[in-house]
Amino acid sequence: MEIVQKKRSVKHTFTFEKDHFNFAYKDKSGSGDTDFNYADFPKKCIIKIEQNDWLRNVGFLWIALGAIQLGYAIYSQSSLSGQGFWLMVGLACVAWTHFSKVKYSVYQAERGNIFVIQNKEHDKIVNELNQRRSAQLLDLFCATKSGHFS
């Protein structure tokens, strides 16, 4: 079974095999993949948010500049024509930053981090990994109890 997650330039592929899974990623910084045993999948995660902070900050600066420009035009009773330009550009930057951010659940395993994008496939992937983790741990426990290792 394979599940692919995409958000902007980020692509994550989870390939579920019988005794392990492969986590492959591709983004603007590079690509790679790692195989993990299900038993090594951690229960707890951290949340990571990836967004363009520079664009957000510039947007807030332009909003402030536009508000001052608009306020001064109203105070001096001059024409308001074109006075809201920087306000609108700033609002557009802040909106773009908000809608383009990517949230991840990051599971820190011994062999590397597993990033699951928080979108509609998130719960399906995490549930599948946890179910297979439980099954693999149970198999390992039973094999240990009976003295057989597979």
PAMAR-593310 format. One record per atom (N, C-alpha, C): residue number from 1; residue in one letter; atom name; x, y, z. Coordinates in nm, 2 decimals, always signed. Layout:
N
zalum, baro, kelo, c1, c2, c3
NUM, A, CA, X, Y, Z
...
This chain:
150
zalum, baro, kelo, c1, c2, c3
1, M, N, +0.08, -0.12, +0.00
1, M, CA, +0.00, +0.00, +0.00
1, M, C, +0.09, +0.12, +0.00
2, E, N, +0.05, +0.23, -0.07
2, E, CA, +0.13, +0.35, -0.08
2, E, C, +0.03, +0.47, -0.06
3, I, N, +0.08, +0.57, +0.02
3, I, CA, +0.00, +0.69, +0.04
3, I, C, +0.09, +0.81, +0.01
4, V, N, +0.05, +0.90, -0.08
4, V, CA, +0.13, +1.01, -0.12
4, V, C, +0.06, +1.14, -0.06
5, Q, N, +0.15, +1.22, +0.00
5, Q, CA, +0.10, +1.35, +0.05
5, Q, C, +0.17, +1.46, -0.03
6, K, N, +0.09, +1.57, -0.07
6, K, CA, +0.15, +1.68, -0.14
6, K, C, +0.10, +1.81, -0.08
7, K, N, +0.19, +1.90, -0.07
7, K, CA, +0.15, +2.04, -0.03
7, K, C, +0.25, +2.13, -0.09
8, R, N, +0.21, +2.22, -0.18
8, R, CA, +0.30, +2.31, -0.25
8, R, C, +0.42, +2.23, -0.31
9, S, N, +0.54, +2.26, -0.28
9, S, CA, +0.66, +2.19, -0.34
9, S, C, +0.70, +2.07, -0.26
10, V, N, +0.62, +2.03, -0.15
10, V, CA, +0.66, +1.92, -0.07
10, V, C, +0.58, +1.80, -0.11
11, K, N, +0.65, +1.68, -0.12
11, K, CA, +0.59, +1.55, -0.15
11, K, C, +0.64, +1.45, -0.06
12, H, N, +0.56, +1.38, +0.01
12, H, CA, +0.59, +1.27, +0.10
12, H, C, +0.52, +1.14, +0.05
13, T, N, +0.60, +1.03, +0.05
13, T, CA, +0.54, +0.91, +0.01
13, T, C, +0.57, +0.80, +0.12
14, F, N, +0.46, +0.74, +0.16
14, F, CA, +0.47, +0.63, +0.26
14, F, C, +0.44, +0.50, +0.19
15, T, N, +0.53, +0.41, +0.18
15, T, CA, +0.51, +0.28, +0.12
15, T, C, +0.51, +0.17, +0.23
16, F, N, +0.40, +0.11, +0.25
16, F, CA, +0.38, +0.01, +0.36
16, F, C, +0.41, -0.13, +0.30
17, E, N, +0.51, -0.19, +0.36
17, E, CA, +0.55, -0.33, +0.32
17, E, C, +0.51, -0.42, +0.44
18, K, N, +0.53, -0.55, +0.43
18, K, CA, +0.49, -0.65, +0.53
18, K, C, +0.56, -0.62, +0.66
19, D, N, +0.69, -0.60, +0.66
19, D, CA, +0.76, -0.59, +0.79
19, D, C, +0.83, -0.46, +0.81
20, H, N, +0.82, -0.36, +0.72
20, H, CA, +0.87, -0.23, +0.73
20, H, C, +0.80, -0.13, +0.64
21, F, N, +0.83, +0.00, +0.66
21, F, CA, +0.77, +0.10, +0.57
21, F, C, +0.88, +0.19, +0.52
22, N, N, +0.86, +0.25, +0.41
22, N, CA, +0.96, +0.34, +0.35
22, N, C, +0.90, +0.48, +0.35
23, F, N, +0.97, +0.58, +0.41
23, F, CA, +0.93, +0.72, +0.41
23, F, C, +1.02, +0.79, +0.31
24, A, N, +0.96, +0.84, +0.20
24, A, CA, +1.04, +0.92, +0.10
24, A, C, +0.99, +1.06, +0.10
25, Y, N, +1.08, +1.15, +0.08
25, Y, CA, +1.04, +1.29, +0.08
25, Y, C, +1.11, +1.36, -0.04
26, K, N, +1.05, +1.47, -0.09
26, K, CA, +1.10, +1.56, -0.19
26, K, C, +1.05, +1.70, -0.16
27, D, N, +1.14, +1.79, -0.15
27, D, CA, +1.11, +1.93, -0.13
27, D, C, +1.21, +2.02, -0.20
28, K, N, +1.20, +2.15, -0.17
28, K, CA, +1.30, +2.24, -0.24
28, K, C, +1.44, +2.23, -0.19
29, S, N, +1.46, +2.16, -0.07
29, S, CA, +1.59, +2.15, -0.02
29, S, C, +1.66, +2.01, -0.06
30, G, N, +1.58, +1.92, -0.12
30, G, CA, +1.64, +1.80, -0.16
30, G, C, +1.54, +1.68, -0.15
31, S, N, +1.59, +1.56, -0.16
31, S, CA, +1.50, +1.44, -0.15
31, S, C, +1.58, +1.33, -0.09
32, G, N, +1.51, +1.23, -0.05
32, G, CA, +1.57, +1.11, +0.01
32, G, C, +1.46, +1.01, +0.06
33, D, N, +1.50, +0.90, +0.11
33, D, CA, +1.41, +0.80, +0.17
33, D, C, +1.48, +0.71, +0.27
34, T, N, +1.40, +0.66, +0.36
34, T, CA, +1.45, +0.58, +0.47
34, T, C, +1.35, +0.47, +0.49
35, D, N, +1.41, +0.35, +0.52
35, D, CA, +1.32, +0.23, +0.56
35, D, C, +1.32, +0.23, +0.71
36, F, N, +1.20, +0.20, +0.77
36, F, CA, +1.18, +0.19, +0.91
36, F, C, +1.11, +0.06, +0.94
37, N, N, +1.15, -0.01, +1.05
37, N, CA, +1.06, -0.12, +1.11
37, N, C, +0.94, -0.05, +1.17
38, Y, N, +0.83, -0.12, +1.17
38, Y, CA, +0.71, -0.06, +1.23
38, Y, C, +0.73, -0.05, +1.38
39, A, N, +0.81, -0.14, +1.44
39, A, CA, +0.83, -0.14, +1.59
39, A, C, +0.91, -0.02, +1.63
40, D, N, +0.98, +0.04, +1.54
40, D, CA, +1.06, +0.16, +1.57
40, D, C, +0.98, +0.29, +1.56
41, F, N, +0.86, +0.29, +1.51
41, F, CA, +0.78, +0.41, +1.50
41, F, C, +0.73, +0.46, +1.64
42, P, N, +0.77, +0.58, +1.67
42, P, CA, +0.74, +0.63, +1.81
42, P, C, +0.60, +0.67, +1.82
43, K, N, +0.55, +0.67, +1.95
43, K, CA, +0.41, +0.70, +1.98
43, K, C, +0.39, +0.85, +1.98
44, K, N, +0.49, +0.93, +2.03
44, K, CA, +0.47, +1.07, +2.05
44, K, C, +0.54, +1.15, +1.93
45, C, N, +0.48, +1.27, +1.91
45, C, CA, +0.53, +1.35, +1.80
45, C, C, +0.54, +1.49, +1.85
46, I, N, +0.61, +1.57, +1.77
46, I, CA, +0.62, +1.72, +1.79
46, I, C, +0.55, +1.78, +1.67
47, I, N, +0.51, +1.90, +1.68
47, I, CA, +0.45, +1.97, +1.57
47, I, C, +0.55, +2.08, +1.51
48, K, N, +0.56, +2.08, +1.38
48, K, CA, +0.65, +2.18, +1.32
48, K, C, +0.57, +2.25, +1.22
49, I, N, +0.58, +2.38, +1.22
49, I, CA, +0.51, +2.47, +1.12
49, I, C, +0.61, +2.54, +1.03
50, E, N, +0.60, +2.52, +0.90
50, E, CA, +0.69, +2.58, +0.80
50, E, C, +0.61, +2.69, +0.73
51, Q, N, +0.66, +2.81, +0.75
51, Q, CA, +0.60, +2.93, +0.68
51, Q, C, +0.71, +3.03, +0.65
52, N, N, +0.67, +3.13, +0.56
52, N, CA, +0.76, +3.23, +0.52
52, N, C, +0.75, +3.35, +0.62
53, D, N, +0.83, +3.35, +0.72
53, D, CA, +0.83, +3.45, +0.82
53, D, C, +0.87, +3.59, +0.77
54, W, N, +0.96, +3.59, +0.68
54, W, CA, +1.01, +3.72, +0.62
54, W, C, +0.89, +3.79, +0.55
55, L, N, +0.82, +3.71, +0.46
55, L, CA, +0.70, +3.77, +0.39
55, L, C, +0.59, +3.82, +0.49
56, R, N, +0.57, +3.74, +0.59
56, R, CA, +0.47, +3.78, +0.69
56, R, C, +0.51, +3.91, +0.76
57, N, N, +0.64, +3.92, +0.80
57, N, CA, +0.69, +4.04, +0.87
57, N, C, +0.68, +4.16, +0.77
58, V, N, +0.72, +4.15, +0.65
58, V, CA, +0.71, +4.26, +0.55
58, V, C, +0.57, +4.30, +0.53
59, G, N, +0.48, +4.20, +0.53
59, G, CA, +0.34, +4.22, +0.51
59, G, C, +0.28, +4.31, +0.63
60, F, N, +0.32, +4.28, +0.75
60, F, CA, +0.28, +4.36, +0.87
60, F, C, +0.34, +4.50, +0.86
61, L, N, +0.46, +4.51, +0.81
61, L, CA, +0.52, +4.65, +0.79
61, L, C, +0.44, +4.73, +0.69
62, W, N, +0.41, +4.66, +0.58
62, W, CA, +0.33, +4.73, +0.47
62, W, C, +0.19, +4.77, +0.52
63, I, N, +0.13, +4.68, +0.60
63, I, CA, +0.00, +4.71, +0.66
63, I, C, +0.01, +4.84, +0.75
64, A, N, +0.11, +4.84, +0.83
64, A, CA, +0.13, +4.96, +0.92
64, A, C, +0.16, +5.09, +0.83
65, L, N, +0.24, +5.07, +0.73
65, L, CA, +0.27, +5.19, +0.64
65, L, C, +0.14, +5.23, +0.57
66, G, N, +0.07, +5.14, +0.52
66, G, CA, -0.06, +5.17, +0.45
66, G, C, -0.16, +5.24, +0.55
67, A, N, -0.17, +5.19, +0.67
67, A, CA, -0.26, +5.25, +0.77
67, A, C, -0.22, +5.39, +0.80
68, I, N, -0.09, +5.41, +0.82
68, I, CA, -0.04, +5.55, +0.85
68, I, C, -0.07, +5.64, +0.73
69, Q, N, -0.04, +5.59, +0.61
69, Q, CA, -0.07, +5.67, +0.49
69, Q, C, -0.22, +5.70, +0.48
70, L, N, -0.30, +5.61, +0.50
70, L, CA, -0.44, +5.63, +0.49
70, L, C, -0.49, +5.72, +0.60
71, G, N, -0.44, +5.70, +0.72
71, G, CA, -0.48, +5.79, +0.83
71, G, C, -0.44, +5.93, +0.81
72, Y, N, -0.32, +5.95, +0.75
72, Y, CA, -0.27, +6.09, +0.73
72, Y, C, -0.35, +6.16, +0.62
73, A, N, -0.39, +6.08, +0.52
73, A, CA, -0.48, +6.13, +0.41
73, A, C, -0.61, +6.18, +0.46
74, I, N, -0.67, +6.10, +0.55
74, I, CA, -0.80, +6.13, +0.62
74, I, C, -0.78, +6.25, +0.70
75, Y, N, -0.67, +6.26, +0.78
75, Y, CA, -0.65, +6.37, +0.87
75, Y, C, -0.63, +6.50, +0.80
76, S, N, -0.55, +6.49, +0.68
76, S, CA, -0.53, +6.62, +0.61
76, S, C, -0.64, +6.64, +0.51
77, Q, N, -0.74, +6.56, +0.50
77, Q, CA, -0.86, +6.58, +0.42
77, Q, C, -0.82, +6.58, +0.27
78, S, N, -0.71, +6.51, +0.23
78, S, CA, -0.67, +6.50, +0.09
78, S, C, -0.74, +6.38, +0.03
79, S, N, -0.72, +6.36, -0.10
79, S, CA, -0.79, +6.26, -0.18
79, S, C, -0.74, +6.12, -0.12
80, L, N, -0.83, +6.03, -0.11
80, L, CA, -0.80, +5.89, -0.07
80, L, C, -0.76, +5.80, -0.19
81, S, N, -0.77, +5.85, -0.31
81, S, CA, -0.74, +5.77, -0.43
81, S, C, -0.59, +5.72, -0.42
82, G, N, -0.58, +5.59, -0.42
82, G, CA, -0.45, +5.53, -0.42
82, G, C, -0.38, +5.52, -0.28
83, Q, N, -0.44, +5.57, -0.18
83, Q, CA, -0.38, +5.58, -0.05
83, Q, C, -0.38, +5.44, +0.02
84, G, N, -0.46, +5.35, -0.02
84, G, CA, -0.47, +5.21, +0.05
84, G, C, -0.38, +5.11, -0.02
85, F, N, -0.29, +5.15, -0.11
85, F, CA, -0.21, +5.05, -0.19
85, F, C, -0.13, +4.96, -0.10
86, W, N, -0.05, +5.03, -0.01
86, W, CA, +0.04, +4.95, +0.08
86, W, C, -0.04, +4.86, +0.18
87, L, N, -0.15, +4.91, +0.22
87, L, CA, -0.24, +4.83, +0.31
87, L, C, -0.28, +4.71, +0.24
88, M, N, -0.32, +4.72, +0.11
88, M, CA, -0.37, +4.60, +0.04
88, M, C, -0.26, +4.50, +0.01
89, V, N, -0.14, +4.56, -0.03
89, V, CA, -0.02, +4.47, -0.06
89, V, C, +0.02, +4.40, +0.07
90, G, N, +0.02, +4.47, +0.18
90, G, CA, +0.05, +4.40, +0.31
90, G, C, -0.05, +4.29, +0.35
91, L, N, -0.18, +4.32, +0.33
91, L, CA, -0.28, +4.22, +0.36
91, L, C, -0.26, +4.10, +0.27
92, A, N, -0.23, +4.12, +0.14
92, A, CA, -0.21, +4.01, +0.05
92, A, C, -0.09, +3.92, +0.09
93, C, N, +0.02, +3.99, +0.14
93, C, CA, +0.14, +3.91, +0.19
93, C, C, +0.10, +3.83, +0.31
94, V, N, +0.03, +3.89, +0.40
94, V, CA, +0.00, +3.81, +0.52
94, V, C, -0.10, +3.70, +0.49
95, A, N, -0.19, +3.72, +0.40
95, A, CA, -0.28, +3.62, +0.36
95, A, C, -0.21, +3.50, +0.29
96, W, N, -0.12, +3.54, +0.20
96, W, CA, -0.04, +3.44, +0.13
96, W, C, +0.04, +3.35, +0.23
97, T, N, +0.10, +3.42, +0.33
97, T, CA, +0.18, +3.35, +0.43
97, T, C, +0.09, +3.25, +0.51
98, H, N, -0.03, +3.29, +0.54
98, H, CA, -0.12, +3.21, +0.62
98, H, C, -0.16, +3.09, +0.54
99, F, N, -0.20, +3.10, +0.41
99, F, CA, -0.25, +2.99, +0.34
99, F, C, -0.14, +2.90, +0.28
100, S, N, -0.02, +2.95, +0.28
100, S, CA, +0.09, +2.86, +0.22
100, S, C, +0.17, +2.79, +0.33
101, K, N, +0.14, +2.81, +0.46
101, K, CA, +0.21, +2.74, +0.56
101, K, C, +0.18, +2.59, +0.56
102, V, N, +0.28, +2.51, +0.60
102, V, CA, +0.27, +2.37, +0.61
102, V, C, +0.29, +2.32, +0.75
103, K, N, +0.19, +2.25, +0.81
103, K, CA, +0.21, +2.19, +0.94
103, K, C, +0.24, +2.04, +0.93
104, Y, N, +0.34, +2.00, +1.02
104, Y, CA, +0.38, +1.86, +1.02
104, Y, C, +0.36, +1.80, +1.16
105, S, N, +0.34, +1.67, +1.17
105, S, CA, +0.36, +1.59, +1.29
105, S, C, +0.49, +1.53, +1.26
106, V, N, +0.59, +1.55, +1.35
106, V, CA, +0.72, +1.50, +1.33
106, V, C, +0.75, +1.39, +1.44
107, Y, N, +0.77, +1.27, +1.39
107, Y, CA, +0.80, +1.15, +1.48
107, Y, C, +0.95, +1.13, +1.47
108, Q, N, +1.01, +1.14, +1.59
108, Q, CA, +1.16, +1.13, +1.60
108, Q, C, +1.20, +0.99, +1.63
109, A, N, +1.24, +0.92, +1.52
109, A, CA, +1.29, +0.78, +1.53
109, A, C, +1.44, +0.77, +1.54
110, E, N, +1.49, +0.66, +1.57
110, E, CA, +1.64, +0.64, +1.59
110, E, C, +1.71, +0.66, +1.45
111, R, N, +1.65, +0.62, +1.34
111, R, CA, +1.71, +0.63, +1.21
111, R, C, +1.68, +0.76, +1.14
112, G, N, +1.60, +0.84, +1.20
112, G, CA, +1.57, +0.97, +1.13
112, G, C, +1.43, +1.02, +1.17
113, N, N, +1.39, +1.13, +1.12
113, N, CA, +1.26, +1.19, +1.15
113, N, C, +1.16, +1.15, +1.04
114, I, N, +1.04, +1.13, +1.09
114, I, CA, +0.93, +1.10, +0.99
114, I, C, +0.83, +1.21, +1.00
115, F, N, +0.82, +1.28, +0.89
115, F, CA, +0.73, +1.40, +0.88
115, F, C, +0.60, +1.36, +0.81
116, V, N, +0.49, +1.38, +0.88
116, V, CA, +0.36, +1.36, +0.83
116, V, C, +0.28, +1.49, +0.81
117, I, N, +0.25, +1.53, +0.69
117, I, CA, +0.18, +1.66, +0.67
117, I, C, +0.05, +1.65, +0.73
118, Q, N, +0.01, +1.75, +0.80
118, Q, CA, -0.13, +1.75, +0.86
118, Q, C, -0.23, +1.80, +0.76
119, N, N, -0.28, +1.69, +0.68
119, N, CA, -0.39, +1.71, +0.58
119, N, C, -0.48, +1.60, +0.60
120, K, N, -0.56, +1.57, +0.50
120, K, CA, -0.67, +1.47, +0.51
120, K, C, -0.62, +1.33, +0.52
121, E, N, -0.49, +1.30, +0.47
121, E, CA, -0.43, +1.17, +0.48
121, E, C, -0.36, +1.15, +0.62
122, H, N, -0.34, +1.25, +0.69
122, H, CA, -0.26, +1.24, +0.82
122, H, C, -0.31, +1.13, +0.91
123, D, N, -0.43, +1.13, +0.95
123, D, CA, -0.48, +1.03, +1.04
123, D, C, -0.48, +0.89, +0.98
124, K, N, -0.50, +0.88, +0.86
124, K, CA, -0.50, +0.75, +0.79
124, K, C, -0.35, +0.69, +0.80
125, I, N, -0.25, +0.77, +0.77
125, I, CA, -0.11, +0.73, +0.78
125, I, C, -0.07, +0.69, +0.92
126, V, N, -0.10, +0.78, +1.02
126, V, CA, -0.06, +0.76, +1.16
126, V, C, -0.14, +0.63, +1.21
127, N, N, -0.26, +0.62, +1.18
127, N, CA, -0.34, +0.50, +1.23
127, N, C, -0.28, +0.37, +1.17
128, E, N, -0.25, +0.37, +1.04
128, E, CA, -0.19, +0.25, +0.98
128, E, C, -0.05, +0.22, +1.04
129, L, N, +0.03, +0.32, +1.06
129, L, CA, +0.16, +0.30, +1.12
129, L, C, +0.15, +0.24, +1.27
130, N, N, +0.05, +0.30, +1.34
130, N, CA, +0.03, +0.25, +1.48
130, N, C, -0.02, +0.11, +1.48
131, Q, N, -0.11, +0.07, +1.39
131, Q, CA, -0.17, -0.06, +1.39
131, Q, C, -0.06, -0.16, +1.35
132, R, N, +0.02, -0.13, +1.25
132, R, CA, +0.13, -0.22, +1.21
132, R, C, +0.24, -0.23, +1.32
133, R, N, +0.26, -0.12, +1.39
133, R, CA, +0.36, -0.12, +1.50
133, R, C, +0.31, -0.22, +1.61
134, S, N, +0.19, -0.21, +1.65
134, S, CA, +0.13, -0.30, +1.75
134, S, C, +0.14, -0.44, +1.71
135, A, N, +0.11, -0.47, +1.58
135, A, CA, +0.11, -0.61, +1.53
135, A, C, +0.26, -0.66, +1.53
136, Q, N, +0.35, -0.58, +1.48
136, Q, CA, +0.49, -0.62, +1.48
136, Q, C, +0.55, -0.64, +1.62
137, L, N, +0.52, -0.55, +1.71
137, L, CA, +0.56, -0.57, +1.85
137, L, C, +0.50, -0.70, +1.91
138, L, N, +0.38, -0.73, +1.88
138, L, CA, +0.31, -0.85, +1.93
138, L, C, +0.38, -0.97, +1.87
139, D, N, +0.41, -0.97, +1.74
139, D, CA, +0.48, -1.08, +1.68
139, D, C, +0.62, -1.10, +1.74
140, L, N, +0.69, -0.99, +1.77
140, L, CA, +0.83, -1.00, +1.83
140, L, C, +0.82, -1.06, +1.97
141, F, N, +0.72, -1.02, +2.04
141, F, CA, +0.70, -1.07, +2.18
141, F, C, +0.67, -1.21, +2.18
142, C, N, +0.58, -1.26, +2.09
142, C, CA, +0.54, -1.40, +2.08
142, C, C, +0.66, -1.48, +2.04
143, A, N, +0.74, -1.43, +1.95
143, A, CA, +0.86, -1.50, +1.90
143, A, C, +0.96, -1.51, +2.02
144, T, N, +0.97, -1.41, +2.10
144, T, CA, +1.06, -1.41, +2.21
144, T, C, +1.02, -1.52, +2.31
145, K, N, +0.89, -1.52, +2.34
145, K, CA, +0.83, -1.61, +2.44
145, K, C, +0.85, -1.76, +2.40
146, S, N, +0.83, -1.78, +2.27
146, S, CA, +0.85, -1.92, +2.22
146, S, C, +0.99, -1.96, +2.19
147, G, N, +1.08, -1.86, +2.19
147, G, CA, +1.22, -1.88, +2.17
147, G, C, +1.26, -1.88, +2.02
148, H, N, +1.17, -1.84, +1.93
148, H, CA, +1.20, -1.84, +1.79
148, H, C, +1.20, -1.69, +1.75
149, F, N, +1.30, -1.66, +1.67
149, F, CA, +1.31, -1.53, +1.61
149, F, C, +1.30, -1.54, +1.46
150, S, N, +1.22, -1.44, +1.41
150, S, CA, +1.21, -1.45, +1.26
150, S, C, +1.29, -1.34, +1.19
